[in-house]
Amino acid sequence: MASMALNSPSSNHFVNDGYTSFSRVRLCSFSFESSLYGFKIPRRQLSLSVNETRTTRPKPACYSGSEPLKASSQSFDVVIVGAGIIGLTIARQFLIGSDLSVAVVDKAVPCSGATGAGQGCIWMVHKNPGSQTWELTKRSHQLWKRLAETIRDQGMDPLQVLGWKKTGSLLVGRTPGDSIILRERVRQLSEAGLTAEYLPSNELLSVEPALFVGSDGGAAFVPDDCQLDALRTVSYIEKVNRSFTLEGRYAEFYHEPVAGLFRSTSSGEVEAVQTSNNTLYGKAIVVAAGCWSQSLMHDLFRGSNVKLDVLVKPRKGHLLVLENFNSLQLNHGLMEVGYVDYENSILTPGLNDQSQTLSVSMTATMDTMGNLILGSSRQFAGFSTEVEDSIILHIWKRAGDFIPKLKELSLKNFIKNRNVRVGLRPYMPDGKPVIGHVPGLSNMFLATGHEGGGLSMALGTAEMVVDMVLGNPTHVDNSPFAAQGRCC
């Protein structure tokens, strides 16, 4: 099996105690040099795992699930639970950046959660340079842009492959108070090294004619912000990952809910993930299950000595998509300044989810297919993904406040040419994702709680997780995202 160093005080975390039999893993090695799918891999010698199915069923040292054990078992270096944008990009980073084998497990299929319901914004205009997520977001955006550039260098079109567009973004406001906030935001972004400028209402009209903010309004403009299409991007990442299948380094286990874990009686480390159909052994386990991470971890460790409460909550959001919309054209991505306030609102301790007030702020983009995408709502409504017509109407009216042309149109006229995306964002009360090992389990890692920034922070998160698992220095300080002290 390929070697892997973990940030751990001891070297025997992967001793397979407590199991009755193990298959031998065949090793093969070869040299190659490639610029596969956007990243150059230097010529080197790789030891690749060719996984075999176990011929006998292992006896668990500790099994924390209620489902019956299955006979089919396979071994990988890394098992990732969750096939959203975070889980899939982590898998990709392991595959292109190491010689490790990877399995991805999901109860459904990619893009069936928050990833598929997003707007695809790779923006910095609404980010605070003083926040603890700033460096991670900035690093991730650099990696997205590098990927798009390399795809172009390889003779492909990032617009077609990723839905990638450098549109620039406008954070807009309509009042004198908004304008003060926006001027300050431009100052902060500029001092942080970004290209940004403040556009008063008359200049704003010339760059975005469909937008109206009144004589007192204006916008913070970041010309280098981009957007992508989540479905195209996930399809591309899956293609990258699957290219490693024939080498024996990648496998997908979709429509397989995780039922439990195997833990070693000697070290206590997690050694395998039990799904509805398979037992998947892994030297490292990464849980990237979005808003389901809390309930999943709670179920997996129920009755054990691991005390963990991943405080991720589902935060429901609606987007309205008007297909083939030709009544107006948007040149940039739009977001009202009020979005920043409710994006960072904190769940008040002691209040249940239903007590939180619904928030709707205007966001507007046009995708590569000419669809107008309007948002955005935020509410705590448990795990409900039901479409709420009253919220859709609220989104439509709010968009009309900034885009007057929409007030001339009736939403009823778009019944046949509209759809609604509803997603559950993985919200953390302190506004930061959880990225790092599970306290007390050095070979189990969390990567969750990105709220509405999963796509935006995906590549930076993937890089960070892989570096942590391999014991490499991280490009961005990972300490603000540690589970210790936040999930116990």
C-alpha positions, 0 to 999 in steps of 0.5 A: 500500500502506498505510504502516508505520513500523518500528523500524529505522535505515534507511528502505528495508527494503522496497525490492523488489530482485531481482524481475522484475515487480510488480503495481500495488496499487489503493488505496481510502479511506473514513471510518468509525466503528465499535465492531466486535467489542469495540473502538471505531475512531475516525473516520478516513481509511483507505487499504486495500490491495486485493491482486491476484494477480501475473500473472507469477512473481517471480524470488527474490533468495534462496529458502531452501526446497526446495519448487518455486515456485508461480505464485500470489502475493499482497501484504499488509502483514503475513504471520503464520505460525501460527494459534494464539491468539497469531497470530490475536490479532496479526492482529486487533490489526492489523486493528482498530488500523491500516489494514494488510492481513494474511494468516495462514498455518498448516500446519493450522487454528486450535485444532489445537495448544496453544490447543485443548488448554488449560483457558482460565484467565485467572488471576493467582493463581499469578503472581509479581508479581516476575517479568518476565512479570507486567506483560505478563500483567496488561496482557493480563488487562485487555484480556480483561476490557475485551473481555468488557465491551464485548461485553456493552455491545453486547448480546451475552453474553460467556458465549456468545461467549467462554465467559467466566466470572468464577469467581475462582480458588483456589490451594490447599495441604494442609500448614503449609508450603503455608499459609505460601507461600499467605499470602505469595502473598496479601501479594505479590498485594495489594501489587501491587494485586490483590484477594486474601485467604487462606482457612483450611480452615474458610472454604475449605469454605464457599466450595468445599464439594467441596474438601478440604485438611485442617485445616492447609491453606488457599487464596489466593483471587483473586475477579476471576480469569476463564476462557474457552473456547478454541474459542469465543474462537478462533471469535469472533476468526476472525469478527472477522478475516474481517469485514475480508475484503471490504475486501481486508485479510484472508486465511487460508491454512490447510493450507499449510505454510511452505516457504521465504522470499524475501530481498532481495539488497540489504537482506537483509530477508525479503520473502515467505513461500513456502507449499505453494501461494502466495507471500505478500509482506509488509512485515512477517513475524511467526512465531507458530508455538508449539513449532514455531517452533524447527524452522521457523526452523532450516529457513527459515534453513538455509545462510544468514548468519542465526544464530538458535536459537529455544530453544522446546521442546514441553512435552507436557500432558494434560487429562482432560475429563468431559462433562456432569459432575453428580456435584459442582459447582465454584464456582471454578477450582482449582489446587494450589500445587505447580503453580507449582513445576513450571510454572517448572522449568528444563530442565537443560542437557545433559539430553535431553528424555526425561530430564525427570521427569513432573510432575502437579499438580491443576487443576480447572475447570468449563466453560460446558457443565458439563464437569469439566476436570482436569489437569495434566501436564507432560513433555518428550516431543518432539513426541509427542501420543499419549495416555498412559493412565498419565498420565490415571490419575495426573491422576484420582488426584491430583484425588481427593486434593483432591476426595474425591467423585472417589474414590467414582467409578471412571474406568472409568464415564466411558469414553463421557463423557470425552475427553482433550486433549493439547497441546504447550506452547511452553516457553522455558528461561528462562520468558519468551516471545520477542517482538520482531524477529529479530536482523539482520532488522528486518522479521521478528518472533517471538511464541512461547514462552508455554508454558501462558500463551498464552491468558492473555498473548495480547491483551497480546502482540498489542498489543506486537507491533503497537506494535513493528511500527508503531514505537509505544511499547509499553504494557509494557516489551518488553526482557525478551522480546527475542530478542537474547541469548536466541536466538542 
